[in-house]
Amino acid sequence: MSVDFEWITETDNHRIKTPVLKVENLAISYETRTGDIPAVRDVSFEIQRGEAHSLVGESGCGKSTVAFGIVNFLGRNGRIVDGRILFQGQDLVGRSEEGLRHIRGDRIAMVYQDPMQALNPSMRLGDQMTEVLTVHRGIERRKAEEICVQMLERVYMPDPANVMRRYPHQISGGQQQRVVIAMALLNDPALLIMDEPTTALDVTVEAAVLDLIAGLQKDFDTAILYISHNLGVVARVSTKIGVMYAGEIVEQSTVEEVYLKPFHPYTQGLMRCVPRLGQDKTSSYLYPIRGRVPSPKNLPPGCIFEPRCDYAREECRLKKPELRPIKLGHWARCHFAEEIAQMGWEPPEDLVVDLAALAEGTQAADTILKVENAKTYYEAPSRKLVGGGRQHVRAVDDVSLEVKRGQTLGIVGESGCGKSTLVKTIIGMEKPTGGQFEFLEMDISTPVSDRDLALVRQLQMVFQNPDSTLNPSFTVGTQIARPLRRFRTVPPDQVQDEVIRLLSMMRLGERYYDRLPRQLSGGEKQRVGIARAIAGRPELVLCDEPVSALDVSVQAAVLNLLLEIQKEMGTTMVFIAHDLSVVRFFCDHIAVMYLGQIAEVGPAEAIYAPPYHPYTEALLSAVPIPDPRVEQKHIRLSGTVPSALNPPSGCRFHTRCPRRRHMLADEGEICEVEVPPWRDAGNGHRIFCHIPLETLCQMEAVVTYA
């Protein structure tokens, strides 16, 4: 079916402009030994000059395939089988490789999720950047270098001339991404394709990159195709959005229209999966979309979303819906979109949750974990050849905290702040340099290899990447059974039954017992990792970024699962994450870390409302929120995180603190020379800052809702 998207735009002669990119009924297939696999079907959208259009959806929905199809990076077995791709009015389908190569390098640029996919590790950054201009524009090298330095300045790169002489591994991930963006913009492309460009970045770096994208879009009047699974990021950078599911666009309109009144059940489901910054587990619940995205080899005969839809009817099972206009500028691929939007969604009976009962286990109890003045240093080689002495990276430096039984402590902060090192020291994977570590009134400052087996059983961990902890050669049942046998949790003849019970608790079931890890999705692997961690019925589970790599629906399911485990088993948790919305929803108490130290600690609700530590304030300002109505203060940290090898004197945050600039000269000097005092805001809320508590209390809220 041909869909003509006529977006209303302003033109001098009142006619519709020729879009920079117009995709019409695009279909992409991959050739396999079992036949052609339809990865993308009937995709249509267009982008005008100066507009940003996003494609969102779960992993495997076809977002990146569309992007690679536009630039013909589909590999040997991928091909466009139908449709047109009009770039500035010219069809790219069927073009020769040589013709496409010229367009890709000159007028269409792409920024990948991993900047190292675009950077050559063996070449200096300056050589890679100047090559773009010397090859495509024929510019003399010296002039090209000047242009490259100017472009690095445009993307707020510190010391750009020096960066030109460095190799990719000598700059941070955020700086690598800025270099790639600068390279993409050197030829002033008409179309910029960005495939998850901020997924691997810290929230503060992500905010700076998103600001950069918005500014460059305005300055260069570039059309942007932005691909992401993060609804908050899309709300910040895009004006239009296409929601993709199983290779098709199921809803399309402006961001505000789709976010505030979605018509398709899949879009509604995505919105219910995302924790909002002001929500917590006592007042809200995340409702994951049941089931999983179907395989392109085995699509349903009718509506592709029908097996997962709460509104499915007989017509949905038999008749395929078309993408149709619901109202001006808003399309949805659903037979009953208007009716569904008016009905309002109610959770099925099997998903109804008693929030009060779920939160009962979070009431104050005795202390289960106590850390005092913890230090974990790594020895680093001296740069001096002679008489250099020993140097130490102060990954964790004088950290004190407590965790109550049955509660969850969240730890947040930028990469390199010491979150993971602190958790690894507690679990025994790193040897502490100093301090006291007590768990169940037992000393746990020894390595895990020297600990008693009973202590190891009581203290378990869930890692960020389940692939790195699951043995690909053993079945799921075997791997969950191992800790049961090792810790003698149940008698030997009951091990298999206990494994099946744990699989049922993980919403997997007995059919997963004999499966290998390669036969599981990412979310299913993470559930197996959780099942193995709780198999010994530990008192404390340490979770290191357990949901950061998951789709929003799978993330919601895993968070709900952890809450149910905590309620049923009374498990205490320490939860590390970079998503402050997830931490606010899931955790009872929060510790904010910066450069090896805790900057602020207290109950979750206190951390997200004034008074803030200036660092916490900046983190909250950087959080992408999936609501276009939200007003958020614009606070950005200057510079990069200082080295833990030689941290700043006084307050370690003073080199980047935006509040310090507004202090009096003598007040600002104290931040440089004296360690801050702890400011007690009451109810366990403490702030590590020189600014008086009275001044901190006068702060305005970072996030306000219309």
N, C-alpha and C positions, 0 to 999 in steps of 0.2 A: 504494500500500500504506500502511495506517495503522500507525504505530509509536507505542506508548505507552511513554514514558520515565518510569519511576517511580523517581526518585532517592530514596535513603533519607535522610530528614531527621529531626531531633529535633523533636517537638511535645509540647505539654503533654498532649494527649489521645491521643497515639500515632497520630494520623491524618496523612496527607500534607497539607501546607499547599497552599493555592492558589498556584501560581507567579505571580510578577509578570508574566512573559512566557512564553507557550506558543505556539510556532509548530508548526503541524500541516500536513504535506504541502504546503508552500508551493511554488507554481509561478508564475514571473514571465516574461512575454514582452515583446518590443519589436516594434512594428509597423513594417515597412519596405516599400519598394516591391516587394520580391521575396517578401513574405509575413512571417508572424510568426516571430521568432527566439526560441527558448526559452533564456533566460539562466540561469534557476534552475528546478530540478525536484525535487520530492519532498524538500524540506528540512524536518526536524523537530528541535526541541530545546526545552528549557525552562530558565528561570532563576528560582531562588528568591530571596527577599529576602536581601540581604547576600552573595550569590554573584557571582563573576566568571566568565563563560563566554566563551571565545575562539573565533573562527573564523580558521583559518589556511589558506594555500595560495598557489599562484603567482598572478601577475597574470592577470586574466581568468577566474578560477575562480568568481566570483559572490559573494565576501564582501561587498563594498560594496553590491552590488545587493540583498542580503538586508536590510542595514541601512536603505537608502533605501526599500525596500518596506515596512518596519515603520512608517515615518513618512510614507509615501506621497509621497516626493520622486522619483518615477520619470520625471518629464518627461511631455510630452504624448503620446509614443508608447509609454510603458511602462505595463503594467497587470498586476494580479494575476489569473491565469486559473484558479487552483485553490488550495484550502487555506484555513486559518484562521490569524489572528493574534489570540490572546487576550491582552489586557492587563488584568491584575487581574480575569480572568474575563469580560471584555467583548470581543466580536469587533470589531476595527477595520476589517475588510474590509467595504466597502460604506458606511462612515460618510460623512456629508456633509463637505465641505471645512471648513465652519465648525466642526463638532464636532471634527474632527481638529486644527484650528488651536489650539483651546483645550487639548486634551490635550498637543499637542507643546510648547506654551509653558509649561505648568504642571506636568505629571506625567511627561513624557518629554523628556529633554534630549539634545543631540548635540554632540560635540566632534569637529571635523574635523581632517584631517592638516595643513592649512594654516590657522592661526588667522585669517589675513586674509580667509578665506572667510566668517567669522562676524562680523568687526569692520568697521564703517563707517569708512573712512579720513578722512572729513570731519567726524566727530563726536568729541567728547571721550569718553574711556573712562568717566568718571563718568556722563555722560548716557546712554550705551548700557546701562550696568549698572542704573541706577535705573529705566529704562524697563521692565525685566523685572518689577519689583515694582509700579510704579504702574499698569501695564496689566493684569497678571494677578491681582494681589492687592489693588489699590485702595489701596495704602499711600501716605500723604502723602509728598511728595518729601523733606523734611528727614529724616524717619525712614528713608526708603529709602536715603538717602546714608549714614546711620550703619550700617545693616545691610550695605551694600556694602563699607564700610571694614573692618568686622569680618570679612567673608568674605575679603577680600584678605589680611588678617592670617592667616586660617586656611590659605591657600595659600602662606604664607611669602613674601609680596610685601614687599620693603623699601620703607619710606616710602609706605604705601598712600594716605594722604591726598593726597600730591603726585601719585601715579600717577593718581588720579581726575581731575586737571586736565590730564593729558597727552593727546595724540593717539596713535593706535596706532604711528605711525612713530617716536615718541620713546622707545620702550622696545624691549628686545631680543626676539628670537624666543622664547626661553624664558619671558620675562615675558608676552609676548602669549598664549602658550598657558596660562599660569596665570590670566590674566584671563578667558579663554574658559571654563576649568574653573570658576572662581569664578562666572561668569554662569550656567553650567549648573546649579550647585548652589544658587542663590539661592532657588528655590522648593521646595527639598528634594524633588527628583523621585524617583519610585519606580524609574525606569529611566534609566540613563545609557548612551548609545551612544557609543563612542569608536572612530573610524575612523583608524587609524595616527597617534595623537596625538603620537608621539615620533620619527617617522621622520626629520624634518629637524633634530633637535636634537643638540647635542653629547652625548657619552657622560655627562659629568658632569651636565648639565642634564636629560638623559633619566633618569638615576638619581634625581634629586630629584623629577621629575614622577611617576615610578613609585612612589616612596615616598609621595608626596602622594596618589596614587590609592588605594594600599593603606590609608593612614590615613583618608581620607575614606570609603572603603567601610566601614570599621569604625565610624567615628563616626556616619555617617548611615544605616548599614544599607541602603545602596543596592544594587540589582541592576545589574550592569554587563555589557554586551555589548561585548567588546573585539576589534577587528579588526586583524590584523597579519600580516606575512609573516616577522617576526623571531621565531624559535623561542625565543631567549634571553629576550626580553621577556615572552613568554607564560608561560614557566616561572616568572617572577618575580611576575606579577600575577594569574594565573588559577588556579582550582581545577578547572575542566572545560574541555574543548577539543573542537571539531568540526573535522575536517580536510576541506576542500572541494577538489573537483577537477572542473573542467568543468561547474559548476553543480549538483553533487550533493555531499552529505556522504558520504564514503567510510569514515570512522572517527570514533568518538565515545566518550569516556570521561573519566575524571579525567586531569589532566596527567601525574601520576606513572605511571599505567597506560600511557598512549600513548607517553610518552617512553622508558620503560624496557623495554617489551615491545610494540612496535607490531605489529599483525596485518596491516594492509593493505600491499601492496607499495609504494604511493605514499608512505605515511607513512614506511616504511623508507627509501625513496629520499631523501626530504627530510632525514632524519637523517644520511645518508651525505654530504650536500652541505655540511654545516656544519662548518667547522674548529673544533676545541675549543681552549681556551686553552693547554693544555699540549702541543699537537701542533705538529710542524714538518714541512717537506717531506722531510726525510731519514728520517722514521719513519712517515709516514702519507701517504695520498693521498685526494683528494676525488673521489668517483665521481658525476658529474652524471647526472640522469635523461635518458636519450636521447630525442630527438624534442622535440615541443612540445605544449602544450595544444591539443586540437582546436577548430576553430571551432564555435560553437553551430549553425551552418547545416549542418555536415557531421559529425555525431557517428557513431561506430562503431555497428553494429547490436547488438552484444552488450555486453560490459563496455567502458565508455568509456576505461578505462586500458589495455586490451589491447594497442594498438599500441606502447606504451612499456614493457610489463611483461616482466620477465625470466622469469616463470613461466607465461606465457600458454599455454593449451592450446586445442584445438578447441572445447571447450565455452564457453570465454571469448569466442570469436569469434562464437558463435551465440546464446548465452543471456545475457540481462541479469541480473546478480546483484541481490539485494535487500539492504537494510541489515538485518542480522540480529544477534541477540545471540550473542556468542562465549562470554562468561561473564557473571557477574553485574555489571551496570553497564558493560559493554564491548560496543560494536557495531561491525561492519565490513561493508562492501559488497564481498564477495569470495567466490567459490565455494570456494576452497581455503585460507581464512585460517588455520585451525588447522594444516594441514599445512605451509604456508609458514613459519609462526612456528617450527615445530620443525626445519625443514630447515637454517636458517642460510644466509646469502647468500654466494655466491662470485662474484667478477667474471667476466664473459664473457672469452673468450680475447683478444678485441681490446682489452680494457681492462686486461689484466694489465700492470703497470708495474714495471720494475726501479728501485726507489727509490735504490739505491746508485749506479747509472749516472746517474740524473737529478740526483743531488747532486754528481757529480764536478766540475762546473764551478764549484762554490762554494768551492773551496780557495783559500787566500790567494795573491794574485798582486801584480803591480805596481799602483801607484796610477794611476788613469785620470783622476780628477777631484779637485782640491784647492782648497778654499775657505778663505781665512784672513782673519779680522777683517772679514767681510762686513757692509756697512751699506747698507740701502735705506730712505731716508726720503722721505716725501711731504710737500710743503709744504701747510699748512692755513691758511686765513684766520684772522686774529686776531679775537677777540671785541671788542677795544677799537676804538672808532671812530677815535681819534687816538693816534698813537704806539704802536700795538700791536706793531709789529715782526713778524718772521717766526716762525711756529711750525711744527714738523715732527712728523708721525706717524712714530714709529720702528718701522716694520713689521718690519725685520730689523736687529738691533743687535749687532754684534760676534760674528758666528757663524763658527766654524771647523769644518771636517769634511773627511774624505777618503773616497773610494769606490774600492774595489779592482776591477780588471778581472774581469768575469764574475760579480760578486756583486751583491746587491741591498741597498740602504740604504733602510730604512723611516723615514719622518718622521711622527710622531704629535703630537697636541696639540689643544686646543680651537680653535674658530673664532676668528680674529683673532690667533692666536699667531705667524703669519708663515710658515707652511708653503708656501702657494701663492706668496706673494711671493718667497720664496727660490728656488723652482723657476723662476718666471718671470724672475727676474734671471739665473739660470744660462742659460736658453734664449735670453735677449736681448730679452725682451718688456718688461722694466723696466730702467731705467738705474741701476746701483749708485751710491750716494753715496760709498762708500769700500770699501777692502779689496782683496784679490787673488783672482782667479778664473782657475784654470789647468785646461785640458782638453787632454789629450795634449801637455802641456808648452807649450801655446799660450795666450796671453792671450785670455780671452773676456769681458772687461769691457765690450766695445763692444756697441751694439744689434745685433739680428739683421740689420737692413737694411744695416749696414756690414760684415758678416762675409763672408769669402770663401765661395764656393759649396761648396767641398770641406769647410769647417768646418760649414756648415749641414747638409750631408748626414750628417755623423757624429753630429749631436746633434738628436734628434727628440723629439716629445712626444705622449702620448695624453691627451686631455682627459676630464673627467668626463661631459660631455653631448655625445654624438656628433652630435646634431641641430644643435648650434651650429657644427660644423666640416664637416659634409657639405653639399654644394650640392644642394638638392632638385631642381634642373633637369638634373643630369648622372647618367648611369648609374654603377653601382658600378665597372664595368670602366674607364670613362673616368677616374674619380677616383683609382683605384689606379695607372693608367698614367701619370698626370701626373708624379709624382716620379721614375718610372723614366726618362722622357724628359728631365726637367729635370736629373737628376743623371747621366744616361747610364750607368745601372747595367748595362744590357745593350744590345746593338746594336738599332737601330730595328726590324729585322725579327723580333726575338725578344720584343718588348714584350708582345704578346698572350699568348704562351706563358708568360711570367713572371707575368703577372697571374693566369692560370689556376692556375699552381703556387702562388701566394700564397693564392688562394681555397681551394685544396685543403688547404693548411696550416692555414687558419682553420676547417676542417671545414664549408665552405660549398659549394665545387664550382663547376664551369663554368656551371651553370644560373643562377647569380647574376650573371653578367657583365653582362647587359643589363637588370637590374632597377634601379629607382629607389629611393632611400632610403625613400620612403613605403611601399614594398612589403616592408619588412624589419621584424622585431621589434626591440626595444631591444637585446637581446643580439647580434643579427646586425649591427646598426649599429655596435656597439662593436667587433666583430670586423673590420669593414671599416676602422674607424679605426685599429686595430692594424696591419692589413695595409698601410695607406698609410704608417704611421709606420716600419715596418721595410722598406719597399720599397727604400729606398736603402742597405740593409744598414748601419745606423748602429752606432757603437761604444757609444753611451749613449742610452737611452730614458728620458724622464722621464714618470712616470705619475701624474696628478693625480686622485685618487679615481676610478679607472677602473671600479670594481665597486660603488660605494656605492648606485647607483640600480637595481641588478639583483636579480632574484629569486635565491633561494639556489642553485637548480639552474644557472641561467645564470652566476651568480657563480663557481660551482665550475668550470664549463667554461672560462670566461675565465681564471681563475687557472691551471688546468692548461695552457691554451694558452700563456700567458706563460712558464711553466716550461719547456715544450717548446721554445719559441723561444730561450730563454736557453741551453738545452742544445745545440741544433742550431747556433745562430749565434754562441754565445759572447757574447751581448749583456749589457752592464752596465745596471742599472736603478736608478732612484731612485723609490720607491713611497710616495705620500702616501695615507693612509687614516685614518678615525676609528674603524674597527673594530679593536680591539687583537688580537682572535682571528685575523683575516685577516692582520694584520701579523706576528704571531708565526709563523704557518704559512708565510708567503711569503718573509720577509726574513732575510738573514744578519746584518745589523747594524741597529740602531735608534737614532735620535736623537729624544729627547723635547723638544719646544719649548714654551716658555711666554713669552708677551709679548715676542716678538722675539728671545729668547735660547734656547740649548740648556741644558736643566736636567740631562740625563743622556744618555750615549751609550755604546754598547758592543755586544758580541755579543748576538744576540736572546735566547739562553738566559739570559744574565746579567741582562738587563733585567727578566725575569719572575720573578726569585727574589731574596730579600734578599741584599745591602743595596739598598734603593730610595732614590731621591730622594722626599721626602714627596709631591711632585706626582705622580710615577709611581705611588706607592702608592695615591693617591686615584683615579687613572685606572683601575687594575686593580680596585679595589673597586667601581667603577661599571659594569664590563663585564657585560652580561646574558649568562648562561651557560645553554645549553639542556640542563641536567641538574639535576633537582630534588634530587639527592643531594649536590650540591656545597655546601660551606660557605664563605661569603664574608664577610670582615670588612666591617663597615658604617662606611665613612669617607666623609663628605660635605663638600664645600668650601662654606664660607659666603661669601655675597656674590657679586658678579659679577667678571669679569675687568677689572682697571683699564684705563684708557684708555692706549693707546700714545702719545697726544699728551703725556701727563705721567705717565710710569711712576713707581712708587714708588722711593724711594731705597733704597740697600743691596741686599738680596735682593728682587727684584721679586715673589717669591711670598710674602713675609712677611705681607701683609695677609690672606691666606687660608690660611696654613699651619696644619694641625691639630697638627703636632708642636711648633710654637713655643709653644703654650699650655702645654705640659708642661715647658718649659725653665725654668731659674732666671731671675730678673729680669734680672740682668746679661747672661746668655747671650742672652736674648730681645732685649735692646736692640741687640746687635751686628748682628742681622739687619736692623734698620731703617737703620743708618748705614753699614755696610761691605759692599762687594761680596764675595760668598762666594768662598772658594778652591775649586780643583778637588781633589776627593778621588780618589786613584787606587786602585781596587779590584783592579787587575791584569788582564792579558789584554785591555787596551784598554778596560776598563770604567771610566768616570770619572763622578763625581757632583759637581755644582755646588752645594755646600751648606756652611753653617757647622757643622752637626752633625758631630762627629767620626766617622770611619769605624768605629771600634769600637762606637759607639752604633748606627749604622745597621746594622751586622752583627747586632745583637741583635734586630732587628725580626722579628716572626712573619710567616710567609707569609700573603699576603692570601687566596689560594684554596687550600683543602684538599679532597681528594676522599675520600669515605667508602669 
